[in-house]
Amino acid sequence: MQTTDDEELSGLLWSKAILIRCMLKRQSESTSRDAGMTPIILPSKIGSWLFMTMSTHSNSHVVGGCFSNLFLIQSSAKKMFIPNLNSALPVACFSHPIEDFRSAFGTNTPPIEMEWEPSIYDFLNAFRAYGFQDSKRSMSVKSKIPATPPSTKKRVLPFPTLNMHYVLMYLVLCLRTKTLKLEGYDAFSFTMFFLRMQFESDIHASIVDLATICIEELLDVFPRAEWRREWAPQLVLRIAGANEGLFDSAAGWLAVARRLPRTMRGTQLTTGLAIYVLQHRIDKDPQEGATSEKPLKFPIQSGLVVDIVAGIVEDLTQKYAETRKSSKDSKKTPPFDLLCKKVALMDLALQAFLNILTAKEIKIMLGKLDQLADAHKSTMSAKWHELKTLVSLMHRKYSLENLRIGRVRSASPSAKTVLAFSDDE
């Protein structure tokens, strides 16, 4: 482990010699039959060394070898089904197949557990080494994200994408196996950290994808009651609040809403964020020092969401479509960009209730959106085409066939119905 030869070190790691040595040592020290049932404890220094080497070493084979050992230990100690453990992780990027502890060492081998357990500060130290802000509090800093990132000097050292890649994958494993214990504020800080990471200009696309998976796992860390009462509203305020929000532009809020995971809690957060922006932020100029409006109580009921969206659609139609003939400014081009953002946010707010919405409700709203788009037809405007496309996609998404998905159909065919084939005629 002290060698400076990368080939020798990678060979040591990929051969699993460290784990095998712990097993052999356990066998030589065992004196009773029950000893074979108790876990093999990996010394604390070895566990911390594997993580430190994975997060800092410059050789890809060494970094991958460290992760391979840590993955085997996680699959052994928690006895998780491998497809569940590595679900959505970019396994195609590996240069080796994902190994199962039981298939590698046999079903009768006692599990291996690490005496060392990763903490939030281990990951904080790794992120600090990569150039991110260095404290738990700064992970949820209130500073705004500029709409266009300022030009920066070229980095003297390249960003350690490989190390960050494996550290984030190990973080996902620790969250799924509950090896990493996070309090509510810790999970909140990490969530905001990964949301901000989505908009870093120098981050590789694979890191952004892994950050989304981390957000997906972190949202499930919050206890149910605390999630509804405290943390979901706090996340909405930190993203779109007048004072503490990440952005002051509709494009930024829409980008965050689109990047949230499509899990149960991710969808709840998307709905809450979209409704909050539509109600309080998108076309309002908050006064300096004004306090942010409180988000709606989670989970937001479908009827309330439909009423809010229907009211916004009615106002937009009245303002930009129905008064077109009588208004003196009828020939004036409406704010297509703002309309596109509003329609996209309304779509995000409604998509959580695809199986609850009725065809009548959707038909009325889509009809008014068609009226809005057709009232100011402008084939030379790219934003008008974007608006028309958004409305067309909503027609497809909320079509009668899609609204039926997941519902119990009253007129279902009988199982005893005789099928007639063309060959029988």
C-alpha positions as CSV (number, residue, x, y, z in Angstrom):
1,M,0.0,0.0,0.0
2,Q,3.0,2.3,0.4
3,T,4.4,1.6,-3.1
4,T,4.8,4.4,-5.6
5,D,4.5,2.1,-8.6
6,D,1.0,2.6,-10.0
7,E,1.0,-0.7,-11.8
8,E,1.9,-2.6,-8.7
9,L,-0.7,-0.7,-6.7
10,S,-3.5,-1.2,-9.2
11,G,-2.6,-4.9,-9.4
12,L,-2.9,-5.2,-5.6
13,L,-6.3,-3.5,-5.7
14,W,-7.8,-5.3,-8.6
15,S,-6.7,-8.7,-7.3
16,K,-8.6,-8.0,-4.0
17,A,-5.5,-9.1,-2.1
18,I,-6.3,-6.8,0.8
19,L,-9.8,-8.4,1.3
20,I,-8.4,-11.9,0.8
21,R,-5.7,-11.3,3.4
22,C,-8.4,-10.2,5.9
23,M,-10.3,-13.4,5.2
24,L,-7.3,-15.6,5.6
25,K,-6.3,-13.9,8.8
26,R,-9.8,-14.4,10.1
27,Q,-9.7,-18.1,9.3
28,S,-6.4,-18.6,11.1
29,E,-7.7,-16.8,14.2
30,S,-11.2,-18.4,14.3
31,T,-11.5,-21.0,17.1
32,S,-15.2,-21.8,17.1
33,R,-17.9,-22.8,14.7
34,D,-19.9,-19.7,15.2
35,A,-16.9,-17.6,14.2
36,G,-17.8,-18.2,10.5
37,M,-21.1,-16.4,10.9
38,T,-19.8,-13.1,12.3
39,P,-18.6,-10.4,9.9
40,I,-14.9,-9.9,9.0
41,I,-13.9,-6.4,10.1
42,L,-11.7,-4.4,7.8
43,P,-9.3,-2.2,9.8
44,S,-10.2,1.5,9.9
45,K,-7.0,2.6,8.3
46,I,-7.6,0.4,5.3
47,G,-11.1,1.8,4.7
48,S,-10.1,5.4,5.0
49,W,-7.0,4.7,2.8
50,L,-9.2,3.3,0.1
51,F,-11.5,6.3,0.1
52,M,-8.6,8.8,0.3
53,T,-6.7,7.1,-2.6
54,M,-9.9,6.9,-4.7
55,S,-10.5,10.7,-4.2
56,T,-7.0,11.9,-4.8
57,H,-4.9,9.5,-7.0
58,S,-4.2,10.4,-10.6
59,N,-4.1,6.9,-12.0
60,S,-7.4,5.7,-13.4
61,H,-6.6,2.0,-12.7
62,V,-5.8,2.7,-9.1
63,V,-8.9,4.9,-8.6
64,G,-11.2,2.2,-10.2
65,G,-9.5,-0.5,-8.1
66,C,-10.3,1.4,-4.9
67,F,-13.9,1.8,-5.9
68,S,-14.1,-1.9,-6.8
69,N,-13.0,-2.9,-3.3
70,L,-15.4,-0.4,-1.7
71,F,-18.3,-1.7,-3.9
72,L,-17.6,-5.3,-2.9
73,I,-17.6,-4.3,0.8
74,Q,-20.9,-2.4,0.5
75,S,-22.6,-5.3,-1.3
76,S,-21.2,-7.7,1.3
77,A,-22.1,-5.8,4.5
78,K,-25.6,-4.7,3.5
79,K,-26.5,-7.8,1.4
80,M,-28.3,-5.6,-1.2
81,F,-29.4,-6.9,-4.5
82,I,-26.7,-5.7,-6.9
83,P,-29.1,-4.3,-9.6
84,N,-30.7,-2.2,-6.8
85,L,-27.3,-1.1,-5.5
86,N,-25.9,0.1,-8.8
87,S,-29.2,1.2,-10.4
88,A,-28.8,4.2,-12.7
89,L,-25.0,4.4,-12.1
90,P,-22.9,4.7,-15.3
91,V,-21.7,1.1,-15.2
92,A,-20.9,1.3,-18.9
93,C,-18.0,3.6,-18.0
94,F,-16.3,0.8,-16.0
95,S,-13.5,-1.2,-17.6
96,H,-14.7,-4.3,-15.7
97,P,-18.0,-6.1,-14.9
98,I,-19.7,-5.2,-11.6
99,E,-18.7,-7.9,-9.1
100,D,-21.0,-9.5,-6.6
101,F,-19.3,-10.3,-3.3
102,R,-21.0,-13.8,-3.1
103,S,-20.0,-14.7,-6.7
104,A,-16.5,-13.5,-6.1
105,F,-15.7,-15.2,-2.8
106,G,-18.5,-17.8,-2.4
107,T,-21.8,-18.0,-0.6
108,N,-20.3,-19.4,2.6
109,T,-17.9,-16.5,3.1
110,P,-18.8,-14.3,6.0
111,P,-19.5,-10.7,5.1
112,I,-16.9,-8.0,5.3
113,E,-17.6,-4.8,7.2
114,M,-15.5,-1.7,7.5
115,E,-14.5,-0.4,10.9
116,W,-14.3,3.0,9.2
117,E,-17.6,4.7,8.3
118,P,-17.6,7.6,5.9
119,S,-18.9,10.9,7.3
120,I,-20.1,14.1,5.6
121,Y,-16.7,15.6,6.3
122,D,-14.9,13.0,4.3
123,F,-16.9,14.1,1.2
124,L,-16.6,17.7,2.1
125,N,-12.8,17.4,2.2
126,A,-12.8,15.7,-1.1
127,F,-15.0,18.4,-2.7
128,R,-12.8,21.1,-1.2
129,A,-9.7,19.5,-2.8
130,Y,-11.5,19.8,-6.1
131,G,-12.0,23.6,-5.7
132,F,-15.5,23.8,-4.2
133,Q,-16.3,25.9,-1.2
134,D,-15.0,24.3,1.9
135,S,-17.7,24.3,4.6
136,K,-21.0,22.7,5.2
137,R,-22.7,26.0,5.6
138,S,-21.3,27.3,2.3
139,M,-22.8,24.4,0.5
140,S,-26.2,26.1,0.7
141,V,-24.9,29.6,0.3
142,K,-27.5,32.2,-0.7
143,S,-25.5,33.9,-3.4
144,K,-27.3,34.2,-6.7
145,I,-26.2,32.3,-9.8
146,P,-25.7,34.7,-12.7
147,A,-27.7,34.1,-15.9
148,T,-24.5,34.1,-17.9
149,P,-21.4,32.8,-16.1
150,P,-18.6,35.4,-15.9
151,S,-15.5,34.6,-17.9
152,T,-12.8,33.1,-15.7
153,K,-9.1,32.4,-16.2
154,K,-8.1,29.1,-17.4
155,R,-7.4,26.6,-14.6
156,V,-3.8,25.9,-13.9
157,L,-4.7,22.3,-13.1
158,P,-7.4,20.3,-14.9
159,F,-10.5,19.4,-12.9
160,P,-10.2,15.9,-11.5
161,T,-13.3,14.5,-13.3
162,L,-12.3,10.9,-12.8
163,N,-11.9,11.2,-9.0
164,M,-15.1,13.3,-8.7
165,H,-16.9,10.6,-10.8
166,Y,-16.0,7.8,-8.4
167,V,-16.5,9.9,-5.2
168,L,-20.1,10.7,-6.3
169,M,-20.8,7.1,-7.2
170,Y,-19.5,6.0,-3.7
171,L,-21.8,8.7,-2.2
172,V,-24.8,7.2,-4.0
173,L,-23.8,3.7,-2.6
174,C,-23.5,5.1,0.9
175,L,-26.9,6.7,0.7
176,R,-28.6,3.6,-0.7
177,T,-27.0,1.3,2.0
178,K,-27.6,4.0,4.7
179,T,-23.9,3.8,5.6
180,L,-23.7,7.6,5.6
181,K,-25.9,9.1,8.3
182,L,-27.3,12.5,7.4
183,E,-29.4,14.9,9.5
184,G,-32.0,17.1,7.8
185,Y,-29.8,20.1,7.5
186,D,-26.9,18.0,6.1
187,A,-29.2,16.5,3.4
188,F,-30.6,20.0,2.6
189,S,-27.0,21.4,2.2
190,F,-25.9,18.6,0.0
191,T,-29.1,18.9,-2.1
192,M,-28.4,22.6,-2.7
193,F,-24.7,21.9,-3.4
194,F,-25.6,19.4,-6.2
195,L,-28.3,21.8,-7.6
196,R,-25.7,24.5,-7.9
197,M,-23.3,22.1,-9.5
198,Q,-25.8,21.6,-12.3
199,F,-24.9,25.1,-13.5
200,E,-21.1,25.1,-13.2
201,S,-19.6,25.9,-16.5
202,D,-16.5,23.6,-16.2
203,I,-18.2,20.4,-15.0
204,H,-18.3,17.4,-17.3
205,A,-21.7,16.1,-18.4
206,S,-21.2,12.8,-16.6
207,I,-20.7,14.7,-13.3
208,V,-23.9,16.6,-13.8
209,D,-25.8,13.3,-14.4
210,L,-24.3,11.8,-11.2
211,A,-25.3,15.0,-9.3
212,T,-28.9,14.4,-10.4
213,I,-28.8,10.9,-9.1
214,C,-27.3,12.2,-5.8
215,I,-30.2,14.7,-5.5
216,E,-32.7,11.8,-6.1
217,E,-31.2,9.8,-3.2
218,L,-30.9,12.8,-0.9
219,L,-34.6,13.7,-1.3
220,D,-35.4,10.3,0.2
221,V,-33.3,10.9,3.2
222,F,-35.7,13.4,4.8
223,P,-38.3,11.9,7.2
224,R,-41.7,12.1,5.7
225,A,-43.2,14.6,8.2
226,E,-40.2,16.9,8.2
227,W,-40.1,16.7,4.4
228,R,-43.6,18.0,4.0
229,R,-43.5,20.5,6.9
230,E,-40.0,22.0,6.6
231,W,-37.5,20.9,4.0
232,A,-39.6,20.9,0.8
233,P,-40.8,24.5,1.4
234,Q,-37.2,25.5,2.3
235,L,-35.9,24.0,-0.9
236,V,-38.5,25.9,-2.9
237,L,-37.6,29.2,-1.2
238,R,-33.8,28.6,-1.6
239,I,-34.4,28.0,-5.3
240,A,-36.9,30.7,-6.1
241,G,-37.3,33.0,-3.1
242,A,-37.2,36.7,-3.6
243,N,-34.1,37.1,-1.3
244,E,-32.6,33.7,-0.9
245,G,-33.3,32.2,-4.3
246,L,-30.6,31.0,-6.7
247,F,-32.0,32.8,-9.7
248,D,-33.8,36.0,-10.5
249,S,-34.9,34.9,-14.0
250,A,-37.6,32.7,-15.4
251,A,-35.1,30.7,-17.4
252,G,-33.2,29.8,-14.3
253,W,-36.3,28.6,-12.4
254,L,-37.4,26.6,-15.4
255,A,-34.0,25.0,-15.8
256,V,-34.0,23.9,-12.1
257,A,-37.5,22.5,-12.4
258,R,-36.6,20.5,-15.4
259,R,-33.5,19.0,-13.8
260,L,-35.2,17.8,-10.6
261,P,-35.5,14.0,-10.5
262,R,-38.8,12.4,-11.6
263,T,-39.2,10.4,-8.4
264,M,-42.2,10.9,-6.0
265,R,-40.5,13.6,-3.9
266,G,-38.8,15.0,-6.9
267,T,-42.1,15.4,-8.7
268,Q,-43.7,17.0,-5.5
269,L,-40.8,19.5,-5.4
270,T,-41.2,20.2,-9.1
271,T,-44.9,20.9,-8.7
272,G,-44.3,23.1,-5.7
273,L,-41.6,25.0,-7.4
274,A,-43.5,25.5,-10.6
275,I,-46.6,26.8,-8.8
276,Y,-44.6,29.1,-6.5
277,V,-42.8,30.7,-9.5
278,L,-46.1,31.1,-11.4
279,Q,-47.9,32.6,-8.4
280,H,-45.2,34.9,-6.9
281,R,-42.1,35.3,-9.1
282,I,-42.3,35.0,-12.8
283,D,-43.7,38.4,-13.7
284,K,-43.4,40.3,-10.4
285,D,-40.7,42.7,-9.3
286,P,-40.1,42.3,-5.6
287,Q,-39.3,45.4,-3.7
288,E,-35.9,45.6,-2.0
289,G,-36.0,44.1,1.5
290,A,-39.4,42.4,0.9
291,T,-39.8,39.0,2.5
292,S,-40.5,36.0,0.3
293,E,-44.0,34.6,0.0
294,K,-44.5,31.3,1.7
295,P,-44.9,28.2,-0.6
296,L,-48.1,26.2,-0.5
297,K,-48.4,23.4,2.0
298,F,-46.9,20.1,0.8
299,P,-48.1,17.8,-0.8
300,I,-50.0,20.2,-3.0
301,Q,-53.5,18.8,-3.8
302,S,-54.3,18.2,-7.5
303,G,-57.5,20.3,-7.3
304,L,-55.6,23.4,-6.1
305,V,-53.0,23.0,-8.8
306,V,-55.6,22.7,-11.5
307,D,-57.5,25.8,-10.2
308,I,-54.3,27.8,-10.2
309,V,-53.2,26.8,-13.6
310,A,-56.7,27.3,-15.0
311,G,-56.8,30.8,-13.6
312,I,-53.4,31.7,-15.1
313,V,-54.5,30.3,-18.5
314,E,-57.7,32.4,-18.3
315,D,-55.8,35.6,-17.4
316,L,-53.3,35.0,-20.3
317,T,-56.1,34.4,-22.8
318,Q,-58.1,37.4,-21.6
319,K,-55.0,39.7,-21.8
320,Y,-53.4,38.6,-25.1
321,A,-56.2,36.9,-27.1
322,E,-59.7,38.0,-26.3
323,T,-58.9,41.8,-26.2
324,R,-56.9,41.7,-29.4
325,K,-59.7,43.0,-31.6
326,S,-60.7,45.9,-29.4
327,S,-57.3,46.9,-28.2
328,K,-55.3,49.7,-29.8
329,D,-52.1,47.7,-29.3
330,S,-53.5,44.6,-31.0
331,K,-50.7,44.6,-33.5
332,K,-48.1,44.7,-30.8
333,T,-46.1,41.5,-30.4
334,P,-46.9,39.8,-27.1
335,P,-44.0,38.7,-24.8
336,F,-43.6,35.2,-26.4
337,D,-40.6,34.4,-24.3
338,L,-42.6,35.0,-21.1
339,L,-45.5,33.0,-22.4
340,C,-43.2,30.1,-23.3
341,K,-41.8,30.0,-19.8
342,K,-45.3,30.2,-18.2
343,V,-46.7,27.4,-20.4
344,A,-43.6,25.2,-19.7
345,L,-44.0,25.7,-15.9
346,M,-47.7,25.0,-16.1
347,D,-46.9,21.8,-17.9
348,L,-44.4,20.8,-15.2
349,A,-47.0,21.6,-12.5
350,L,-49.7,19.4,-14.1
351,Q,-47.6,16.4,-15.1
352,A,-47.7,14.9,-11.5
353,F,-51.5,14.5,-11.9
354,L,-51.7,12.9,-15.3
355,N,-53.9,10.1,-14.0
356,I,-56.1,12.4,-12.0
357,L,-57.0,15.1,-14.5
358,T,-60.3,14.7,-16.3
359,A,-60.6,15.1,-20.1
360,K,-63.0,18.0,-19.7
361,E,-60.6,20.0,-17.6
362,I,-57.7,19.5,-20.0
363,K,-59.8,20.2,-23.1
364,I,-60.9,23.6,-21.8
365,M,-57.3,24.6,-20.8
366,L,-55.7,23.3,-24.0
367,G,-58.4,25.1,-26.1
368,K,-57.6,28.4,-24.4
369,L,-53.9,27.8,-25.0
370,D,-54.6,27.2,-28.7
371,Q,-56.5,30.4,-28.8
372,L,-53.6,32.2,-27.1
373,A,-51.0,30.8,-29.6
374,D,-53.1,31.4,-32.7
375,A,-54.2,35.0,-31.8
376,H,-50.7,36.3,-32.5
377,K,-49.5,34.0,-35.3
378,S,-46.0,35.0,-36.3
379,T,-44.3,32.4,-38.5
380,M,-41.2,34.6,-38.6
381,S,-40.8,34.5,-34.8
382,A,-38.8,31.6,-33.3
383,K,-40.4,32.2,-29.9
384,W,-43.9,31.9,-31.5
385,H,-42.8,28.5,-32.9
386,E,-41.6,27.5,-29.5
387,L,-44.9,28.5,-27.9
388,K,-46.8,26.5,-30.6
389,T,-44.6,23.5,-30.0
390,L,-45.1,23.6,-26.3
391,V,-48.9,23.7,-26.7
392,S,-48.7,20.8,-29.2
393,L,-46.7,18.7,-26.9
394,M,-49.2,19.3,-24.1
395,H,-52.0,18.2,-26.5
396,R,-50.0,14.9,-27.0
397,K,-49.1,14.4,-23.3
398,Y,-52.7,15.1,-22.0
399,S,-54.5,13.2,-24.8
400,L,-57.4,11.0,-23.9
401,E,-55.2,7.9,-24.4
402,N,-52.6,9.1,-21.9
403,L,-55.1,10.3,-19.4
404,R,-56.5,6.7,-19.2
405,I,-53.1,5.2,-18.2
406,G,-53.3,3.7,-14.7
407,R,-57.0,3.9,-14.4
408,V,-59.4,1.1,-14.0
409,R,-61.5,0.9,-17.2
410,S,-65.1,0.2,-16.7
411,A,-65.6,-1.3,-20.2
412,S,-62.8,-3.9,-20.0
413,P,-63.0,-6.9,-22.3
414,S,-64.2,-10.2,-20.9
415,A,-61.6,-12.9,-20.4
416,K,-64.0,-15.4,-21.9
417,T,-64.3,-13.6,-25.3
418,V,-63.4,-15.9,-28.1
419,L,-60.6,-14.5,-30.3
420,A,-61.2,-14.8,-34.1
421,F,-58.2,-15.1,-36.4
422,S,-58.2,-14.5,-40.1
423,D,-57.1,-18.1,-40.8
424,D,-60.3,-19.4,-39.3
425,E,-62.5,-17.6,-41.8
